[in-house]
């Protein structure tokens, strides 16, 4: 396999962690935006209608 120096391994590790951190932040913002769009009452009544019809 590849033999990378400790310094190179550390740099790669930091880059990978930074990428994961950015992905988590982006996903969190996306989930919050979806949560703000949701209407609990509307969704609840639509689900209860479906259960009553079945």
C-alpha positions as CSV (number, residue, x, y, z in Angstrom):
1,X,0.0,0.0,0.0
2,X,0.9,3.6,0.3
3,X,3.4,4.8,2.9
4,X,2.5,8.3,3.9
5,X,4.4,10.3,6.4
6,X,2.8,11.1,9.8
7,X,2.5,14.8,8.7
8,X,0.7,13.9,5.5
9,X,-1.7,11.5,7.4
10,X,-2.5,14.3,9.8
11,X,-3.2,16.8,7.0
12,X,-5.5,14.3,5.3
13,X,-7.3,13.6,8.6
14,X,-7.9,17.3,9.2
15,X,-9.2,17.8,5.7
16,X,-11.6,14.8,6.0
17,X,-12.8,16.1,9.4
18,X,-13.4,19.6,7.9
19,X,-15.4,18.1,5.0
20,X,-17.5,16.1,7.4
21,X,-18.1,19.2,9.6
22,X,-19.2,21.2,6.6
23,X,-21.6,18.4,5.5
24,X,-23.1,18.2,9.0
25,X,-23.6,22.0,9.1
26,X,-25.2,22.0,5.7
27,X,-27.5,19.1,6.5
28,X,-28.5,20.8,9.8
29,X,-29.5,24.0,8.0
30,X,-31.4,22.0,5.4
31,X,-33.3,20.1,8.1
32,X,-34.2,23.4,9.9
33,X,-35.5,24.9,6.7
34,X,-37.7,21.9,6.1
35,X,-38.9,22.0,9.7
36,X,-39.9,25.6,9.5
37,X,-42.0,24.9,6.4
38,X,-43.9,22.1,8.1
39,X,-47.4,22.7,9.4
40,X,-48.3,20.3,12.2
41,X,-52.0,20.8,12.1
42,X,-52.3,20.4,8.3
43,X,-50.2,17.2,8.4
44,X,-52.1,15.8,11.4
45,X,-55.5,16.3,9.9
46,X,-54.4,14.8,6.6
47,X,-53.1,11.7,8.3
48,X,-56.3,11.3,10.4
49,X,-58.4,11.6,7.3
50,X,-56.4,8.8,5.6
51,X,-56.9,6.6,8.6
52,X,-60.6,7.2,8.8
53,X,-61.0,6.5,5.1
54,X,-59.3,3.1,5.3
